[in-house]
């Protein structure tokens, strides 16, 4: 939970400055020598909360992004709670028992914690009628040097109180109607920060030493790694001490990272450590641009770093090779010169919110992927852009497919196209509540021993020759098991607060936006398009394990027929590379006059598909009347009109054949001889079938009547 104190009731109000479509038009003084790109910003700041009406009496504001709650401290007696997209407002009278230093709402909204001083924390029970009842006061000994640094609600009915001498875990007891201390940890703590997304507590236990804990249900706390920060530049005075504002926690690509803004070197660095149970693993250090004060957010697995002094931001993607920013030295998108002054007050609310207390506004950061992709195309290959976008969430993926089509128009190699198809198709497999971070796209550049994701997957870091010994392996496997448990716990915590990732693109979208349009372009090489189609089909089968839609096989068939590659198509059908479908069978049959084997190939395909009616039609059209009749009778074909068989028999000129055909159909209930004008069963009287009844009577009426008399 993040909190800020506004500058006062006379602070300048926002004027819709962070409009989603706004361009970066403000020129800010920068201490950086790097050029600033004067382009439309790839970031947007969408207003999601407005508490300007409370500014005159506002003394502090807290925002809990996971529970979507804004808590406003109004003087020393009242707290206003805004939740439910801020349409619901409740004002709670908390009594005047001292100044309010901090206030936080418990999960479920049943309890409110109010920190009155460094020695006293009051817990209130609140109801829907906006009344509050004091449940308990947690008081420190006034003669002790221990001071309450803050408190956090970890789970429903569970509370953590952090003091300078350690932290205590409380749990609500329905029997005693108060919070009972369950556990405590003693440690010298200078300051702390809590990250509810992954329930990680970061404590400062020395000038450059941090100790991490993972909070668990039922007042549990597991010790994680201890990090000794090592600034890269010269350290002196306050620079030798890490402050709370220099520390952040990220959860990206299913991994938890500790971030440290190292301000000592030039340029400053954002240093990331993979969070684990044991020794911290340094993952990467990102160079920042210029001096200043930095804040960080994560948006769609991207790390957004803002320099609130220079008013510039950078965007990093941990999946990219190297440490170069995806977006560098770009201006914050605000509309007028007055609004840029408020940037210095920005308070990051992890993961993707910005709180501006003095303006009474809350913003959600969004990435304009289309603008970002446009900028990336200037310096990056199409494959790099598609791979980058395949990791993102987007409502409309058509512009990604446009880049894929553009790559093909530019003649990208078939291998490159396969590398572009794989992440697009793999992304589809990740959608669903059962997916876990282990299923995320991952490359070797982000894998390391002792990480939450890859702990226990390598023995390269085991010391000496003992690495291969049974004892070492057992220790390593035990360590890996505990780390995997931690990873799953962190992932569950993260999933509680994050929506399921959306599907990037479907086969239908890619067919409609890439392959079908290209196949209609007269100048586009069909041989190359066919090769790309084969790679896409292979990618679907291997990377995504999906059933390929028939439209892709039909298009392959069309392209091969267009180039008269009959023998190749013949082989592909035989080996089931081009899968069976009625549409493909029809295309083969239609080309049977040019390439004779297609006649039987298409017919066999229809038989495998149990397309009995079409098989009968094909045989009739070929003049193979008897074969068609035998097939229809053996497969109980009922939808082929009897008139088709009768007409074929009549045209043959063989009276006996016509008689046998008629009687065969009649015996199966498809004809009736009760009346001369009776049509085929199911057809109206007077229809075409009546003609064949009349013909039958003319040819064989007397014989049939005589046979009937003999039978009598």
C-alpha positions as CSV (number, residue, x, y, z in Angstrom):
1,X,0.0,0.0,0.0
2,X,1.3,3.4,-0.9
3,X,0.6,6.7,0.8
4,X,1.4,10.4,0.2
5,X,0.6,13.6,1.9
6,X,-0.8,16.4,-0.3
7,X,0.8,19.8,-0.5
8,X,-2.3,21.4,0.9
9,X,-5.8,22.5,0.1
10,X,-4.6,25.2,-2.3
11,X,-2.7,22.8,-4.5
12,X,-3.3,23.2,-8.2
13,X,-5.9,20.8,-9.6
14,X,-5.2,18.5,-12.5
15,X,-6.8,19.7,-15.8
16,X,-7.2,16.3,-17.5
17,X,-3.5,16.6,-18.2
18,X,-2.8,12.9,-18.6
19,X,-5.1,12.4,-21.6
20,X,-4.6,9.0,-23.1
21,X,-4.0,10.5,-26.6
22,X,-1.8,13.3,-25.4
23,X,1.6,13.8,-27.0
24,X,4.8,14.7,-25.2
25,X,4.9,18.4,-25.9
26,X,6.5,19.7,-22.8
27,X,10.2,20.5,-22.9
28,X,11.9,19.8,-19.5
29,X,15.4,20.7,-18.5
30,X,17.4,17.5,-18.6
31,X,20.8,16.7,-17.1
32,X,21.2,13.9,-19.7
33,X,23.2,14.3,-22.8
34,X,21.1,11.6,-24.6
35,X,18.7,12.9,-27.2
36,X,15.0,13.0,-26.3
37,X,12.7,11.5,-28.9
38,X,9.9,14.0,-29.8
39,X,7.4,11.2,-30.7
40,X,4.0,10.3,-29.6
41,X,4.5,8.6,-26.2
42,X,4.2,4.9,-25.9
43,X,2.8,5.4,-22.4
44,X,-0.6,6.6,-21.4
45,X,-1.9,7.6,-18.0
46,X,-5.5,6.8,-17.6
47,X,-7.4,8.6,-14.7
48,X,-9.0,5.9,-12.5
49,X,-9.6,7.8,-9.3
50,X,-10.6,11.3,-8.4
51,X,-10.8,12.5,-4.8
52,X,-10.4,16.2,-5.5
53,X,-13.5,17.1,-3.5
54,X,-11.8,15.9,-0.3
55,X,-8.6,18.0,-0.8
56,X,-9.6,20.9,1.5
57,X,-9.6,18.6,4.6
58,X,-7.2,15.9,3.3
59,X,-4.1,15.2,5.4
60,X,-3.0,11.9,3.9
61,X,-4.1,9.4,1.2
62,X,-3.4,5.7,0.9
63,X,-4.0,3.5,-2.1
64,X,-4.2,-0.3,-2.0
65,X,-4.0,-1.4,-5.7
66,X,-4.7,-5.1,-4.9
67,X,-8.0,-4.3,-3.2
68,X,-8.7,-1.3,-5.4
69,X,-9.3,0.9,-2.4
70,X,-8.4,4.6,-1.8
71,X,-8.3,5.5,1.9
72,X,-8.3,9.2,2.7
73,X,-7.4,10.6,6.1
74,X,-9.5,13.6,6.9
75,X,-8.0,15.4,9.8
76,X,-7.6,13.3,13.0
77,X,-11.1,12.0,13.4
78,X,-12.4,10.7,10.0
79,X,-11.3,8.3,7.3
80,X,-13.0,8.1,3.9
81,X,-13.0,4.8,2.0
82,X,-13.5,4.9,-1.7
83,X,-13.8,1.5,-3.4
84,X,-15.7,-0.3,-6.2
85,X,-14.1,1.9,-8.9
86,X,-14.5,4.7,-6.5
87,X,-18.3,4.9,-6.9
88,X,-18.8,3.8,-3.3
89,X,-17.7,6.2,-0.6
90,X,-17.8,5.6,3.2
91,X,-16.8,8.1,5.9
92,X,-15.7,6.4,9.1
93,X,-15.5,8.4,12.4
94,X,-12.5,7.0,14.2
95,X,-12.5,9.2,17.2
96,X,-10.0,11.8,18.3
97,X,-7.5,9.9,20.4
98,X,-4.4,11.4,18.7
99,X,-3.1,12.2,15.2
100,X,-3.5,9.7,12.5
101,X,-0.1,8.7,11.1
102,X,-1.3,5.9,8.9
103,X,-4.6,4.0,8.3
104,X,-5.2,0.8,6.3
105,X,-8.3,-1.3,5.6
106,X,-8.2,-5.0,6.1
107,X,-9.2,-7.5,3.4
108,X,-12.9,-7.8,3.4
109,X,-13.3,-4.3,4.9
110,X,-14.3,-5.5,8.4
111,X,-11.3,-4.0,10.2
112,X,-9.5,-0.7,10.0
113,X,-6.0,-0.2,11.4
114,X,-5.1,3.3,12.6
115,X,-1.5,4.1,13.6
116,X,-1.7,6.9,16.2
117,X,1.9,7.2,17.1
118,X,5.2,5.2,17.1
119,X,3.9,3.5,20.3
120,X,0.2,2.8,19.6
121,X,-1.7,1.0,16.9
122,X,-5.5,1.0,17.2
123,X,-7.7,-1.6,15.5
124,X,-11.3,-0.7,14.8
125,X,-14.2,-2.9,13.6
126,X,-16.4,-1.1,11.0
127,X,-19.7,-1.9,9.5
128,X,-21.8,-0.8,6.5
129,X,-23.5,1.9,8.6
130,X,-20.1,3.7,8.8
131,X,-19.8,3.1,12.6
132,X,-16.6,2.0,14.2
133,X,-15.9,0.2,17.4
134,X,-12.4,0.0,18.9
135,X,-11.4,-3.7,19.1
136,X,-7.9,-3.4,20.5
137,X,-4.9,-1.1,21.1
138,X,-1.4,-2.5,20.5
139,X,0.8,-0.3,22.7
140,X,4.6,-0.3,23.0
141,X,6.3,0.4,26.3
142,X,6.9,4.1,26.5
143,X,10.3,3.5,28.1
144,X,11.4,1.2,25.4
145,X,13.4,2.3,22.3
146,X,11.2,0.1,20.1
147,X,9.0,2.2,17.8
148,X,6.3,1.0,15.4
149,X,7.4,1.6,11.9
150,X,4.2,0.5,10.3
151,X,1.7,-2.3,9.9
152,X,0.3,-4.4,7.1
153,X,-2.8,-6.6,6.6
154,X,-1.3,-9.9,5.1
155,X,-4.4,-12.1,5.0
156,X,-8.1,-11.8,6.0
157,X,-8.0,-11.5,9.8
158,X,-4.2,-11.5,9.9
159,X,-2.0,-8.5,10.8
160,X,1.7,-7.8,10.7
161,X,3.2,-5.0,12.9
162,X,6.7,-3.9,12.1
163,X,8.8,-2.1,14.6
164,X,12.4,-1.1,15.0
165,X,13.1,-4.3,17.0
166,X,11.4,-6.8,14.6
167,X,7.9,-7.7,13.5
168,X,5.0,-9.5,15.1
169,X,2.2,-11.5,13.4
170,X,-1.3,-11.3,14.8
171,X,-4.5,-13.3,14.0
172,X,-8.0,-12.5,14.9
173,X,-9.7,-14.8,17.4
174,X,-13.4,-15.2,17.2
175,X,-13.4,-16.5,20.8
176,X,-11.7,-13.6,22.5
177,X,-12.9,-11.0,19.9
178,X,-9.4,-9.5,19.5
179,X,-6.1,-10.1,17.7
180,X,-3.8,-12.6,19.3
181,X,0.0,-12.5,18.7
182,X,1.0,-15.8,17.1
183,X,4.6,-15.2,16.2
184,X,7.4,-12.7,16.3
185,X,10.8,-12.2,14.8
186,X,13.5,-10.1,16.5
187,X,15.7,-8.0,14.3
188,X,17.0,-4.5,14.1
189,X,15.0,-2.8,11.4
190,X,15.7,0.7,10.1
191,X,12.8,0.7,7.6
192,X,10.7,-1.7,5.7
193,X,8.5,-2.1,2.6
194,X,5.8,-4.7,2.0
195,X,4.7,-6.0,-1.4
196,X,1.3,-7.7,-1.2
197,X,1.5,-8.9,-4.8
198,X,3.9,-11.6,-3.8
199,X,3.6,-11.1,0.0
200,X,7.2,-10.2,0.4
201,X,8.5,-8.1,3.3
202,X,11.8,-6.2,2.7
203,X,13.6,-5.0,5.8
204,X,16.6,-2.8,6.1
205,X,18.9,-4.4,8.7
206,X,22.0,-2.4,7.9
207,X,23.2,0.6,5.8
208,X,23.4,-1.6,2.7
209,X,21.9,-4.9,4.0
210,X,18.4,-6.1,3.3
211,X,16.6,-9.2,4.7
212,X,13.6,-10.6,2.9
213,X,10.6,-12.6,4.3
214,X,7.7,-14.3,2.6
215,X,4.4,-14.1,4.5
216,X,2.2,-17.2,4.6
217,X,-1.3,-18.0,5.7
218,X,-1.9,-18.6,9.4
219,X,0.7,-16.1,10.6
220,X,3.6,-17.8,8.9
221,X,6.8,-16.1,7.8
222,X,9.6,-17.8,5.9
223,X,13.1,-16.2,5.8
224,X,14.4,-15.6,2.3
225,X,17.7,-14.3,1.2
226,X,19.8,-11.5,2.8
227,X,21.1,-9.0,0.3
228,X,24.3,-7.0,0.8
229,X,24.0,-4.2,-1.7
230,X,27.2,-3.2,-3.4
231,X,27.1,0.3,-5.0
232,X,29.2,0.5,-8.2
233,X,30.4,4.1,-7.7
234,X,32.1,6.0,-4.9
235,X,30.1,6.0,-1.7
236,X,30.2,8.7,0.9
237,X,27.7,10.1,3.4
238,X,24.1,9.4,2.7
239,X,25.0,7.6,-0.6
240,X,26.4,4.7,1.5
241,X,22.9,4.0,2.9
242,X,20.1,2.5,0.9
243,X,16.7,4.2,1.4
244,X,13.3,2.9,1.0
245,X,12.8,4.8,-2.2
246,X,15.7,3.0,-3.7
247,X,14.2,-0.4,-3.2
248,X,11.4,-2.0,-5.2
249,X,10.1,-5.5,-5.9
250,X,9.1,-6.7,-9.4
251,X,7.1,-9.7,-10.5
252,X,7.7,-10.2,-14.2
253,X,7.4,-13.2,-16.4
254,X,6.5,-15.4,-13.4
255,X,9.6,-14.4,-11.4
256,X,10.1,-12.2,-8.4
257,X,13.0,-9.7,-8.4
258,X,14.4,-7.2,-5.9
259,X,15.3,-3.9,-7.5
260,X,17.9,-1.4,-6.2
261,X,18.4,2.1,-7.7
262,X,22.2,2.5,-7.4
263,X,22.7,6.3,-7.6
264,X,26.5,6.2,-7.1
265,X,27.8,5.5,-10.6
266,X,27.3,7.7,-13.7
267,X,24.9,6.8,-15.2
268,X,22.9,5.4,-12.3
269,X,21.8,1.8,-12.4
270,X,18.7,-0.3,-11.7
271,X,20.2,-3.5,-10.3
272,X,17.9,-6.5,-10.2
273,X,18.4,-9.6,-8.0
274,X,16.4,-12.8,-8.4
275,X,14.6,-13.5,-5.2
276,X,15.3,-16.9,-3.7
277,X,15.6,-18.6,-0.3
278,X,19.4,-18.5,-0.2
279,X,22.1,-16.5,-1.7
280,X,20.8,-13.7,-4.0
281,X,21.5,-14.0,-7.6
282,X,22.3,-10.8,-9.5
283,X,20.3,-10.9,-12.8
284,X,20.9,-7.7,-14.6
285,X,21.8,-4.1,-14.2
286,X,20.1,-1.5,-16.4
287,X,21.7,1.9,-17.0
288,X,19.4,4.8,-16.3
289,X,19.5,8.2,-18.0
290,X,20.7,11.2,-16.1
291,X,20.7,12.1,-12.4
292,X,17.5,12.5,-10.5
293,X,14.9,10.7,-8.4
294,X,13.6,7.4,-9.9
295,X,10.4,5.5,-9.5
296,X,9.4,2.2,-11.0
297,X,6.3,0.4,-12.1
298,X,5.6,-2.8,-14.0
299,X,3.1,-2.8,-16.9
300,X,2.4,-6.0,-18.8
301,X,5.8,-7.6,-17.7
302,X,7.6,-4.4,-18.7
303,X,9.6,-2.3,-16.2
304,X,8.8,1.4,-16.5
305,X,11.4,3.6,-14.8
306,X,10.5,7.3,-14.5
307,X,12.9,10.1,-13.6
308,X,10.6,12.6,-11.8
309,X,13.3,15.3,-12.0
310,X,14.1,15.2,-15.7
311,X,10.5,14.1,-16.5
312,X,11.8,11.3,-18.7
313,X,10.9,7.6,-18.7
314,X,12.5,4.4,-19.9
315,X,11.0,1.0,-20.5
316,X,12.9,-2.3,-20.1
317,X,12.0,-5.8,-21.1
318,X,13.9,-8.6,-19.2
319,X,13.4,-11.0,-22.2
320,X,15.4,-8.8,-24.5
321,X,19.1,-9.5,-24.9
322,X,21.5,-7.0,-23.3
323,X,20.6,-4.1,-21.1
324,X,19.4,-1.6,-23.7
325,X,16.0,-0.1,-23.0
326,X,13.0,-0.8,-25.3
327,X,12.1,2.9,-24.9
328,X,14.8,5.4,-23.7
329,X,14.8,9.1,-22.9
330,X,11.1,9.6,-23.8
331,X,9.1,12.4,-22.2
332,X,6.3,11.9,-19.8
333,X,3.1,12.6,-21.8
334,X,1.5,15.6,-20.1
335,X,-0.4,18.5,-21.8
336,X,0.7,21.8,-20.5
337,X,3.6,23.4,-18.6
338,X,1.8,23.6,-15.3
339,X,1.1,19.9,-15.1
340,X,4.8,18.9,-15.4
341,X,5.5,20.4,-12.0
342,X,3.3,17.7,-10.4
343,X,5.6,15.0,-11.7
344,X,8.0,15.5,-8.8
345,X,5.2,14.4,-6.4
346,X,4.4,11.2,-8.3
347,X,4.1,8.2,-5.9
348,X,4.3,4.8,-7.6
349,X,1.7,2.3,-6.5
350,X,2.8,-1.1,-7.6
351,X,2.4,-2.5,-10.1
352,X,1.0,0.1,-12.6
353,X,-0.6,3.0,-10.7
354,X,0.6,6.6,-10.0
355,X,-0.8,8.5,-7.1
356,X,-0.7,12.3,-7.0
357,X,-2.0,13.3,-3.6
358,X,-1.7,17.1,-4.1
359,X,-3.9,16.9,-7.2
360,X,-6.4,14.4,-5.8
361,X,-5.9,12.0,-8.7
362,X,-5.0,8.4,-9.3
363,X,-3.7,7.1,-12.7
364,X,-3.2,3.8,-14.2
365,X,-0.2,3.4,-16.6
366,X,-0.9,1.8,-19.9
367,X,1.5,0.9,-22.7
368,X,0.5,2.0,-26.2
369,X,1.8,-1.1,-27.9
370,X,1.1,0.1,-31.4
371,X,3.1,3.3,-30.9
372,X,5.8,1.3,-29.2
373,X,6.0,-1.2,-32.0
374,X,6.2,1.6,-34.6
375,X,9.2,3.1,-32.7
376,X,10.9,-0.3,-32.4
377,X,10.6,-1.0,-36.1
378,X,13.0,1.9,-36.8
379,X,15.9,0.1,-35.1
380,X,14.8,-3.5,-34.7
381,X,14.0,-6.3,-37.0
382,X,10.4,-7.5,-37.6
383,X,11.2,-10.7,-35.8
384,X,12.4,-8.9,-32.7
385,X,9.2,-6.7,-32.7
386,X,6.9,-9.7,-33.2
387,X,8.7,-11.7,-30.4
388,X,8.4,-8.7,-28.1
389,X,4.7,-8.2,-28.8
390,X,4.0,-11.9,-28.4
391,X,4.7,-11.4,-24.7
392,X,2.2,-8.6,-24.3
393,X,-1.5,-8.4,-23.5
394,X,-3.5,-6.6,-26.1
395,X,-7.2,-6.2,-27.1
396,X,-6.6,-6.0,-30.8
397,X,-3.7,-8.1,-32.1
398,X,-4.2,-7.2,-35.8
399,X,-1.3,-4.8,-35.9
400,X,1.0,-7.6,-34.8
401,X,-0.3,-9.6,-37.7
402,X,0.3,-6.7,-40.0
403,X,4.0,-6.8,-39.0
404,X,4.1,-10.5,-39.7
405,X,2.6,-9.9,-43.2
406,X,5.1,-7.1,-43.7
407,X,8.0,-9.5,-42.8
408,X,6.8,-11.9,-45.5
409,X,6.4,-9.1,-48.1
410,X,10.0,-8.1,-47.3
411,X,11.1,-11.7,-48.0
412,X,12.1,-12.8,-44.5
413,X,13.6,-16.2,-44.5
414,X,11.4,-19.2,-43.7
415,X,13.5,-19.9,-40.6
416,X,12.8,-16.3,-39.4
417,X,9.1,-16.8,-40.0
418,X,9.1,-20.0,-38.0
419,X,10.7,-18.1,-35.1
420,X,7.9,-15.5,-35.4
421,X,5.1,-18.1,-35.5
422,X,6.3,-20.0,-32.5
423,X,5.8,-17.3,-29.8
424,X,2.5,-16.3,-31.3
425,X,1.3,-19.9,-31.2
426,X,2.9,-20.7,-27.8
427,X,1.1,-17.8,-26.3
428,X,-2.3,-19.3,-27.0
429,X,-1.3,-22.4,-24.9
430,X,-0.7,-20.2,-21.9
431,X,-4.2,-18.9,-21.5
432,X,-6.3,-20.3,-18.7
433,X,-6.5,-20.2,-14.9
434,X,-4.6,-23.5,-14.6
435,X,-1.5,-22.0,-16.2
436,X,1.5,-21.5,-14.0
437,X,4.6,-19.3,-14.4
438,X,6.6,-22.4,-15.5
439,X,4.6,-22.2,-18.7
440,X,5.8,-18.7,-19.5
441,X,7.9,-18.1,-22.5
442,X,11.5,-18.3,-21.2
443,X,14.9,-18.1,-22.8
444,X,18.2,-19.2,-21.4
445,X,19.4,-15.6,-20.9
446,X,17.1,-15.3,-17.9
447,X,17.7,-18.7,-16.3
448,X,20.1,-19.1,-13.4
449,X,20.6,-21.4,-10.5
450,X,19.1,-20.2,-7.2
451,X,16.3,-18.3,-8.9
452,X,12.7,-18.9,-8.2
453,X,12.2,-20.2,-11.7
454,X,15.2,-22.3,-12.3
455,X,16.4,-23.3,-8.9
456,X,17.3,-27.0,-9.0
457,X,17.5,-27.2,-12.8
458,X,21.3,-27.0,-13.0
459,X,24.2,-28.4,-11.1
460,X,26.8,-26.1,-12.7
461,X,27.1,-24.0,-9.6
462,X,27.8,-26.8,-7.2
463,X,31.4,-26.5,-5.9
464,X,34.2,-28.8,-6.9
465,X,34.2,-32.4,-7.8
466,X,31.5,-33.1,-5.2
467,X,28.9,-31.7,-7.7
468,X,28.3,-35.2,-9.1
469,X,28.3,-37.0,-5.7
470,X,25.1,-38.6,-4.4
471,X,25.2,-36.4,-1.3
472,X,25.6,-33.2,-3.3
473,X,22.7,-34.3,-5.5
474,X,20.4,-35.1,-2.6
475,X,21.2,-31.7,-1.0
476,X,20.7,-30.0,-4.3
477,X,17.4,-31.8,-4.9
478,X,16.1,-30.9,-1.5
479,X,17.1,-27.3,-2.0
480,X,15.3,-27.3,-5.4
481,X,12.1,-28.7,-3.9
482,X,11.9,-25.9,-1.3
483,X,12.6,-23.3,-3.9
484,X,9.9,-24.7,-6.2
485,X,7.5,-24.5,-3.3
486,X,8.4,-20.9,-2.8
487,X,8.0,-20.1,-6.5
488,X,4.5,-21.7,-6.5
489,X,3.6,-19.7,-3.4
490,X,4.7,-16.4,-4.9
491,X,2.9,-17.3,-8.1
492,X,-0.3,-18.0,-6.2
493,X,0.0,-14.6,-4.4
494,X,0.5,-12.9,-7.7
495,X,-2.4,-14.6,-9.4
496,X,-4.8,-13.5,-6.7
497,X,-4.3,-9.9,-7.8
498,X,-3.8,-10.3,-11.6
499,X,-6.2,-11.2,-14.3
500,X,-5.5,-14.1,-16.6
501,X,-3.5,-13.2,-19.7
502,X,-5.5,-13.0,-22.8
503,X,-5.0,-14.9,-26.0
504,X,-2.9,-13.1,-28.5
505,X,-4.2,-14.3,-31.8
506,X,-6.2,-17.2,-33.1
507,X,-5.7,-19.3,-36.2
508,X,-8.7,-17.6,-37.8
509,X,-7.2,-14.1,-37.2
510,X,-3.9,-15.0,-38.6
511,X,-5.5,-16.6,-41.7
512,X,-7.7,-13.6,-42.3
513,X,-5.0,-11.0,-41.8
514,X,-1.9,-12.7,-43.2
515,X,-2.2,-15.7,-45.4
516,X,-5.4,-15.1,-47.2
517,X,-4.6,-11.5,-48.2
518,X,-1.1,-12.5,-49.4
519,X,-2.5,-15.4,-51.4
520,X,-4.7,-12.9,-53.3
521,X,-1.8,-10.7,-54.2
522,X,-0.9,-11.5,-57.8
523,X,2.8,-10.6,-57.4
524,X,3.4,-12.4,-54.2
525,X,5.4,-15.6,-54.7
526,X,3.2,-18.6,-54.0
527,X,6.2,-21.0,-53.5
528,X,7.4,-18.8,-50.7
529,X,3.9,-18.5,-49.2
530,X,3.5,-22.2,-49.3
531,X,6.8,-22.7,-47.4
532,X,5.6,-20.2,-44.8
533,X,2.3,-22.0,-44.5
534,X,4.1,-25.3,-43.8
535,X,6.2,-23.7,-41.1
536,X,3.0,-22.2,-39.5
537,X,1.3,-25.6,-39.6
538,X,4.3,-27.2,-38.0
539,X,4.5,-24.5,-35.4
540,X,0.9,-25.1,-34.5
541,X,1.4,-28.8,-34.1
542,X,4.7,-28.6,-32.2
543,X,4.9,-25.3,-30.3
544,X,1.2,-25.0,-29.4
545,X,-0.1,-28.6,-29.8
546,X,-3.2,-27.3,-31.6
547,X,-5.4,-28.9,-34.2
548,X,-4.8,-27.1,-37.4
549,X,-7.9,-25.5,-38.9
550,X,-8.9,-26.9,-42.4
551,X,-8.6,-23.5,-44.1
552,X,-4.8,-23.7,-43.9
553,X,-4.7,-27.1,-45.7
554,X,-7.2,-25.8,-48.3
555,X,-4.9,-22.8,-48.9
556,X,-1.9,-25.1,-49.3
557,X,-3.9,-27.2,-51.8
558,X,-4.9,-24.0,-53.8
559,X,-1.3,-22.7,-53.9
560,X,0.1,-26.1,-55.1
561,X,-2.6,-26.4,-57.7
562,X,-2.0,-22.8,-58.9
563,X,1.6,-23.7,-59.6
564,X,0.6,-27.1,-61.1
565,X,2.7,-28.9,-58.5
566,X,0.5,-32.0,-58.8
567,X,3.0,-34.6,-57.8
568,X,4.0,-32.7,-54.7
569,X,0.4,-32.3,-53.6
570,X,-0.2,-36.0,-54.3
571,X,2.6,-36.9,-51.9
572,X,1.5,-34.5,-49.2
573,X,-2.0,-35.9,-49.2
574,X,-0.8,-39.5,-49.1
575,X,1.5,-38.7,-46.1
576,X,-1.3,-36.8,-44.4
577,X,0.7,-33.5,-44.4
578,X,-2.3,-32.0,-46.1
579,X,-5.1,-33.3,-43.9
580,X,-8.4,-34.7,-45.2
581,X,-11.3,-32.3,-45.7
582,X,-14.3,-32.2,-48.0
583,X,-13.0,-28.9,-49.5
584,X,-9.6,-30.4,-50.3
585,X,-11.3,-33.5,-51.8
586,X,-13.4,-31.4,-54.1
587,X,-10.3,-29.5,-55.3
588,X,-8.6,-32.7,-56.1
589,X,-11.6,-34.1,-58.0
590,X,-12.0,-30.9,-59.9
591,X,-8.4,-31.2,-61.2
592,X,-8.8,-34.9,-62.0
593,X,-9.0,-34.2,-65.8
594,X,-5.5,-32.6,-65.6
595,X,-3.9,-35.1,-63.2
596,X,-5.7,-38.4,-63.3
597,X,-4.6,-39.8,-59.9
598,X,-6.5,-36.9,-58.2
599,X,-9.8,-38.6,-59.2
600,X,-9.2,-41.6,-57.0
601,X,-7.3,-39.6,-54.4
602,X,-10.2,-37.2,-53.9
603,X,-12.8,-40.0,-53.8
604,X,-10.8,-42.0,-51.2
605,X,-10.6,-38.8,-49.1
606,X,-14.4,-38.4,-49.2
607,X,-14.8,-42.0,-48.2
608,X,-12.4,-41.5,-45.2
609,X,-14.5,-38.6,-44.2
610,X,-17.7,-40.7,-44.5
611,X,-19.0,-38.1,-46.9
612,X,-21.3,-40.7,-48.4
613,X,-23.6,-38.4,-50.2
614,X,-20.7,-36.7,-52.0
615,X,-19.2,-40.0,-52.9
616,X,-22.4,-41.1,-54.5
617,X,-22.7,-37.9,-56.4
618,X,-19.1,-38.1,-57.7
619,X,-19.7,-41.7,-59.0
620,X,-22.9,-40.6,-60.7
621,X,-21.3,-37.7,-62.3
622,X,-18.6,-40.0,-63.7
623,X,-21.2,-42.2,-65.2
624,X,-20.3,-45.1,-62.8
625,X,-24.0,-45.7,-62.1
626,X,-23.8,-49.2,-60.7
627,X,-20.9,-48.3,-58.4
628,X,-22.9,-45.3,-57.1
629,X,-26.0,-47.4,-56.5
630,X,-24.0,-50.1,-54.7
631,X,-22.3,-47.5,-52.5
632,X,-25.5,-45.7,-51.7
633,X,-27.2,-49.0,-50.8
634,X,-24.3,-50.3,-48.7
635,X,-24.0,-47.0,-46.8
636,X,-27.7,-46.4,-46.4
637,X,-27.4,-43.1,-48.3
638,X,-30.7,-41.3,-48.0
639,X,-30.0,-37.7,-49.0
640,X,-29.0,-38.4,-52.6
641,X,-32.3,-37.9,-54.5
642,X,-33.6,-41.2,-56.0
643,X,-34.3,-39.3,-59.2
644,X,-30.5,-39.1,-59.7
645,X,-30.2,-42.9,-59.9
646,X,-33.5,-43.3,-61.9
647,X,-32.4,-40.7,-64.5
648,X,-29.0,-42.4,-64.9
649,X,-30.7,-45.8,-65.3
650,X,-33.2,-44.3,-67.8
651,X,-30.5,-42.7,-69.9
652,X,-28.6,-46.0,-70.1
653,X,-31.5,-47.4,-72.3
654,X,-31.4,-50.6,-70.4
655,X,-35.0,-51.4,-69.4
656,X,-33.9,-54.2,-67.0
657,X,-31.5,-51.8,-65.3
658,X,-34.2,-49.3,-64.8
659,X,-36.5,-52.0,-63.3
660,X,-33.9,-53.2,-60.9
661,X,-33.0,-49.6,-59.9
662,X,-36.6,-48.7,-59.3
663,X,-37.4,-51.9,-57.3
664,X,-34.2,-51.4,-55.2
665,X,-35.2,-47.9,-54.2
666,X,-38.8,-49.0,-53.6
667,X,-37.7,-51.9,-51.4
668,X,-35.8,-49.4,-49.2
669,X,-38.9,-47.1,-48.8
670,X,-37.6,-44.5,-51.2
671,X,-40.3,-45.1,-53.7
672,X,-44.0,-46.2,-53.5
673,X,-46.1,-47.6,-56.3
674,X,-49.4,-47.1,-54.6
675,X,-50.4,-44.4,-57.0
676,X,-48.9,-43.4,-60.3
677,X,-48.6,-39.8,-59.2
678,X,-47.1,-40.6,-55.9
679,X,-43.7,-38.9,-55.5
680,X,-40.6,-40.1,-53.7
681,X,-41.2,-40.3,-49.9
682,X,-40.8,-36.9,-48.5
683,X,-41.3,-35.1,-51.8
684,X,-44.6,-33.4,-52.7
685,X,-47.0,-35.1,-55.2
686,X,-46.5,-33.9,-58.8
687,X,-42.8,-33.6,-58.4
688,X,-40.1,-34.9,-60.8
689,X,-40.3,-38.3,-59.1
690,X,-43.7,-38.7,-60.5
691,X,-42.3,-38.9,-64.0
692,X,-40.2,-41.9,-63.2
693,X,-43.2,-43.6,-61.6
694,X,-45.1,-43.1,-64.8
695,X,-42.2,-44.4,-66.9
696,X,-42.0,-47.5,-64.7
697,X,-45.7,-48.1,-65.2
698,X,-45.3,-47.8,-69.0
699,X,-42.3,-50.1,-69.2
700,X,-43.2,-52.7,-66.6
701,X,-46.7,-52.1,-65.4
702,X,-48.3,-55.2,-67.1
703,X,-45.5,-57.5,-66.0
704,X,-45.7,-56.3,-62.5
705,X,-49.4,-56.8,-62.4
706,X,-49.1,-60.3,-63.8
707,X,-46.5,-61.2,-61.2
708,X,-48.8,-59.9,-58.5
709,X,-51.6,-62.1,-59.7
710,X,-49.3,-65.1,-59.8
711,X,-48.2,-64.4,-56.3
712,X,-51.8,-64.4,-55.2
